[in-house]
């Protein structure tokens, strides 16, 4: 056992980030002015292989702006994954939009394309997919349904920077995509987000709403024709994110290395399961997540959680499904599945993130794995 605390995730910073931050401070531009927002937007869009990027202050508002740009409004319905964080659902609720919950499939834990079409009604105006834990959704199947019904696809890629579906990067797989730059993401600005799209019209609408609905061009600066928001990213945050973007491939390699090492130690251990990586996918493993089958393992997820924290190893539980959220009791519709949401419920009851920092040392991965196998063998 290592005699030190191991956090579930830490950012990986170096000289590049320090240099960019100092440059931003020295420029005098500490709000949204300055060069780094433009650099981040341009380079992030290029990284995703799309034309336009829009920086914002966090990932939730990125989804909110995408919704506004698409013209979605109160009374509309949007297909969403039930197994998910609530953050994108909040963005729908801000606008009075009804989330329609669709169950996950059991291998990747992403939204099950086979259950989407039966949930579409005359009120459905979009499909929102979430590339959970860094694994892309089955986008061909989802896009086929979307095209058949004339629906835009919103990619919530908050956890999937650099993930790939059949060689195409997350962010280029739908109508508009959103990313989070929160502290535990593969690249971070502490708080922050980016919207990407090939549509100049959608990008400009996002910029318009982001900045209090000030006109994008022209002399009438203090004339406002719609409700806008202060969703801007600061130049300082953008400098940090831009520097991180320059090393994103190394950071992803680090996450994949961490996951591979956990699998090497734990695959085959009774009761321990991993998120499956499909042959058509590149999973960035934003977090290495495991499930504990209490019957096979002989203990419950909560037992393992306590055992690890006793050894100064921090973990996090997987998302609790939207079907279990009290705030959504009167705000959602489900897909009408009589069986309920068994995959989501299993993940919520039995899933756990392990420490997953890109720079996590080999000896710590081994110590964590030993701690887990100790409980299994006991």
C-alpha positions in Angstrom: 0.0 0.0 0.0 1.3 3.5 -0.9 1.3 5.9 2.0 -0.2 8.8 0.0 -3.6 10.0 -1.2 -4.4 9.1 -4.8 -7.1 11.4 -6.3 -9.6 10.1 -8.8 -8.3 12.6 -11.4 -5.7 15.5 -11.6 -4.9 17.8 -14.5 -1.6 17.3 -16.2 0.2 20.7 -16.5 3.7 21.7 -17.5 5.8 24.6 -18.8 3.6 25.1 -21.9 0.6 26.0 -19.7 2.6 28.3 -17.5 4.1 30.1 -20.5 0.7 30.7 -22.1 -0.9 31.9 -18.8 1.9 34.4 -18.2 1.6 35.6 -21.8 -2.2 36.1 -21.3 -1.6 38.0 -18.0 1.2 40.1 -19.5 -1.1 41.1 -22.5 -3.5 42.8 -20.1 -6.4 40.9 -21.6 -7.9 39.0 -18.7 -11.6 39.0 -19.8 -12.8 37.6 -23.1 -10.7 39.9 -25.3 -7.2 39.0 -26.4 -5.8 36.5 -28.8 -6.3 33.1 -27.0 -10.0 32.7 -27.6 -9.5 33.0 -31.3 -6.5 30.6 -31.2 -8.5 28.1 -29.2 -11.6 28.3 -31.4 -9.6 27.9 -34.6 -7.3 25.1 -33.4 -10.0 23.2 -31.5 -12.3 23.2 -34.6 -9.4 22.0 -36.8 -8.6 19.3 -34.3 -12.2 18.0 -34.6 -12.0 18.3 -38.4 -14.8 20.9 -38.5 -15.0 24.5 -39.7 -16.1 26.6 -36.7 -15.4 26.7 -32.9 -17.0 28.8 -30.2 -15.4 29.1 -26.8 -17.7 29.3 -23.7 -17.5 29.3 -20.0 -18.5 25.7 -19.3 -19.9 22.6 -21.0 -23.4 23.0 -19.8 -23.8 26.4 -21.4 -22.3 25.0 -24.5 -25.3 22.7 -24.8 -27.7 25.5 -23.9 -26.3 27.6 -26.8 -26.5 24.7 -29.2 -30.2 24.3 -28.2 -30.8 28.0 -28.8 -28.9 28.0 -32.1 -31.0 25.1 -33.3 -34.2 27.0 -32.5 -35.6 24.4 -30.0 -38.2 25.8 -27.6 -40.8 25.0 -25.0 -43.0 22.1 -25.8 -40.4 20.4 -28.0 -39.0 16.9 -27.2 -35.4 15.8 -27.4 -34.2 12.2 -27.4 -31.6 11.8 -24.6 -29.7 8.9 -23.0 -31.0 7.8 -19.7 -27.6 6.8 -18.4 -25.9 10.2 -18.3 -25.0 13.2 -16.2 -27.8 15.6 -15.7 -26.0 18.6 -17.1 -27.2 18.5 -20.6 -30.7 17.8 -19.3 -30.6 21.0 -17.3 -29.9 22.9 -20.6 -33.1 21.4 -22.1 -35.1 22.3 -18.9 -33.9 25.9 -19.1 -35.9 26.2 -22.3 -38.9 24.1 -21.2 -38.0 21.2 -23.5 -39.0 17.7 -22.5 -36.2 15.1 -22.4 -37.3 11.7 -23.7 -35.3 9.0 -21.9 -33.8 6.1 -23.9 -32.0 3.2 -22.3 -28.3 2.4 -22.6 -26.9 -0.7 -24.3 -24.9 -3.0 -22.2 -21.4 -3.0 -23.8 -20.5 0.7 -24.3 -23.1 2.0 -21.9 -24.1 4.6 -24.5 -27.6 5.2 -25.8 -29.1 2.2 -27.6 -29.8 3.1 -31.2 -32.3 0.2 -31.4 -34.6 2.0 -28.9 -34.5 5.5 -30.3 -37.0 5.3 -33.2 -39.9 4.0 -31.1 -39.4 7.1 -28.9 -39.8 9.7 -31.7 -43.1 11.6 -31.8 -44.4 14.6 -33.7 -42.9 16.7 -31.0 -39.4 15.4 -31.3 -37.1 18.1 -32.6 -33.6 16.7 -32.0 -31.5 13.7 -30.8 -28.8 14.4 -28.2 -26.1 11.7 -27.9 -23.5 11.6 -25.2 -20.1 9.8 -25.8 -20.0 8.4 -22.3 -16.6 8.0 -20.5 -14.8 8.7 -23.8 -16.5 6.0 -26.0 -18.3 7.3 -29.1 -21.9 6.3 -29.8 -22.9 4.2 -32.7 -23.3 7.2 -35.0 -24.1 5.5 -38.3 -27.2 3.9 -36.8 -28.2 7.1 -35.0 -27.5 9.3 -38.0 -29.7 7.1 -40.2 -32.6 7.5 -37.8 -32.0 11.3 -37.6 -31.9 11.7 -41.4 -35.1 9.6 -41.8 -37.0 11.9 -39.4 -35.3 15.2 -40.4 -33.8 15.7 -36.9 -30.5 17.4 -36.0 -28.0 15.5 -33.8 -26.4 17.3 -30.9 -23.2 15.6 -29.8 -22.4 16.0 -26.1 -18.7 15.2 -26.3 -17.9 16.6 -22.9 -16.0 13.4 -22.0 -14.7 12.5 -25.5 -12.0 14.9 -26.7 -10.2 13.0 -29.4 -12.5 9.9 -29.4 -13.0 8.4 -32.8 -15.9 6.7 -34.6 -14.6 4.8 -37.7 -11.7 7.2 -38.0 -13.8 10.3 -37.6 -13.3 12.5 -34.5 -15.9 13.3 -31.9 -17.2 16.7 -32.7 -17.6 16.0 -36.4 -20.3 13.3 -36.1 -23.4 15.4 -35.7 -25.0 18.7 -36.6 -23.4 20.5 -33.7 -21.1 19.3 -30.8 -20.2 20.5 -27.4 -17.2 19.9 -25.2 -16.4 20.5 -21.5 -13.0 21.8 -20.3 -13.7 21.1 -16.6 -10.8 20.2 -14.4 -11.1 16.4 -14.7 -11.4 16.4 -18.5 -8.5 15.2 -20.8 -7.8 18.9 -21.5 -8.9 21.6 -19.1 -9.1 25.3 -18.4 -10.4 24.7 -14.9 -13.9 25.6 -16.2 -14.8 26.1 -19.8 -16.3 24.6 -22.9 -16.2 24.7 -26.7 -18.9 24.3 -29.4 -17.9 23.0 -32.8 -19.9 22.8 -36.0 -19.5 22.9 -39.8 -22.4 25.4 -39.9 -21.4 29.0 -40.0 -25.0 30.0 -39.3 -25.1 27.9 -36.1 -21.7 29.1 -35.0 -22.7 32.7 -35.4 -25.9 32.2 -33.5 -23.9 30.7 -30.6 -21.6 33.7 -30.7 -24.6 36.0 -30.7 -26.3 34.4 -27.7 -23.0 33.9 -25.9 -22.3 37.7 -25.7 -25.6 39.2 -24.4 -27.0 39.3 -28.0 -24.8 42.2 -28.9 -24.8 42.5 -32.7 -21.9 40.6 -34.3 -21.3 43.3 -36.8 -22.4 46.9 -37.3 -22.5 50.1 -35.2 -25.6 49.5 -33.1 -23.7 48.0 -30.2 -26.2 48.5 -27.4 -29.3 47.3 -29.4 -30.5 43.9 -28.3 -33.1 42.0 -30.2 -33.2 38.8 -28.2 -32.5 37.3 -24.8 -28.7 36.7 -24.5 -26.3 35.4 -21.9 -22.8 36.1 -20.5 -21.4 32.7 -21.5 -18.0 34.0 -22.5 -14.6 32.4 -21.8 -11.8 34.6 -20.5 -8.6 35.0 -22.4 -6.7 33.5 -19.4 -8.9 30.3 -19.5 -8.5 30.1 -23.2 -4.7 30.4 -22.9 -4.7 27.4 -20.6 -7.0 25.3 -22.8 -5.0 26.2 -25.9 -1.7 25.1 -24.4 -3.4 21.8 -23.3 -4.7 21.3 -26.8 -1.2 21.3 -28.1 -0.4 18.1 -26.0 -3.8 16.4 -26.3 -2.5 13.3 -28.1 0.0 12.6 -25.3 -2.8 13.2 -22.7 -5.1 10.7 -24.5 -2.2 8.2 -24.8 -1.8 8.6 -21.0 -5.5 7.8 -20.3 -5.4 4.8 -22.6 -2.2 3.5 -21.0 -3.9 3.8 -17.5 -6.9 1.8 -18.8 -4.7 -0.8 -20.4 -2.8 -1.3 -17.2 -6.0 -1.7 -15.1 -7.3 -4.2 -17.6 -4.0 -6.1 -17.5 -4.3 -6.5 -13.7 -8.1 -6.8 -13.3 -9.6 -8.5 -16.4 -10.6 -12.0 -15.4 -11.0 -11.1 -11.7 -14.4 -12.5 -10.7 -17.1 -9.9 -10.7 -15.1 -7.0 -12.2 -16.3 -5.6 -15.5 -15.1 -2.9 -17.9 -16.7 -0.7 -20.5 -16.3 -2.5 -23.8 -14.3 -0.8 -26.6 -16.0 -1.6 -30.0 -13.9 -2.4 -33.0 -15.0 0.7 -34.8 -14.2 3.0 -31.9 -11.3 4.7 -30.3 -12.2 5.2 -26.6 -10.1 7.8 -24.9 -11.1 6.4 -21.5 -11.7 9.8 -20.0 -12.2 7.7 -16.8 -11.5 4.1 -16.3 -14.8 2.8 -15.0 -15.5 -0.7 -13.6 -18.6 -2.5 -12.5 -18.9 -4.9 -9.6 -21.2 -7.8 -9.9 -22.0 -8.5 -6.2 -22.9 -12.1 -6.8 -19.7 -13.0 -8.7 -17.4 -10.7 -6.7 -18.8 -11.6 -3.3 -19.0 -7.9 -2.2 -20.9 -4.8 -3.3 -19.7 -1.6 -5.0 -20.1 0.3 -1.8 -17.8 -2.2 0.0 -15.1 -1.7 -2.5 -15.6 2.1 -2.3 -15.0 2.1 1.5 -12.1 -0.4 1.2 -10.3 1.9 -1.3 -10.8 5.1 0.6 -9.5 3.4 3.7 -6.3 3.0 1.7 -6.4 6.7 0.5 -7.6 5.8 -2.9 -10.4 8.2 -4.2 -13.1 6.9 -6.5 -16.4 8.2 -7.9 -19.6 6.3 -8.6 -21.0 6.2 -12.1 -23.9 8.4 -13.1 -27.3 7.8 -11.6 -29.8 7.4 -14.4 -32.2 10.2 -15.3 -35.1 7.9 -14.4 -34.0 8.1 -10.8 -33.6 11.9 -10.6 -36.2 13.6 -8.3 -35.9 16.9 -10.2 -37.0 15.2 -13.4 -40.1 13.3 -12.1 -42.5 15.6 -13.9 -40.2 16.8 -16.6 -39.4 13.7 -18.7 -40.9 11.0 -20.7 -39.3 7.5 -21.0 -39.2 5.4 -24.1 -42.1 3.2 -23.0 -40.0 0.2 -22.3 -41.9 -2.1 -19.9 -38.6 -3.4 -18.6 -37.6 0.0 -17.3 -33.9 0.9 -17.4 -32.0 -2.2 -16.2 -28.7 -1.3 -17.7 -28.7 2.2 -16.3 -29.8 1.0 -12.9 -27.1 -1.7 -12.8 -24.4 0.9 -13.7 -25.7 3.4 -11.1 -25.8 0.7 -8.4 -22.6 -1.1 -9.2 -20.2 1.2 -11.2 -17.1 3.1 -10.0 -14.4 5.3 -11.6 -10.9 4.4 -10.6 -8.1 7.0 -10.5 -7.5 7.9 -14.1 -5.1 10.9 -14.4 -3.1 10.9 -17.7 0.1 10.9 -15.7 -0.9 8.3 -13.1 2.2 6.3 -12.2 2.5 2.6 -12.8 3.2 1.8 -9.2 0.0 3.5 -8.2 -2.1 1.6 -10.7 -0.5 -1.6 -9.4 -1.3 -0.6 -5.8 -4.9 0.2 -6.6 -5.3 -3.1 -8.5 -3.8 -5.0 -5.6 -6.3 -3.3 -3.2 -9.2 -4.4 -5.4 -8.0 -8.0 -5.8 -7.4 -8.2 -2.0 -11.0 -7.6 -1.4 -12.0 -10.2 -4.0 -9.8 -12.8 -2.5 -11.0 -12.1 1.0 
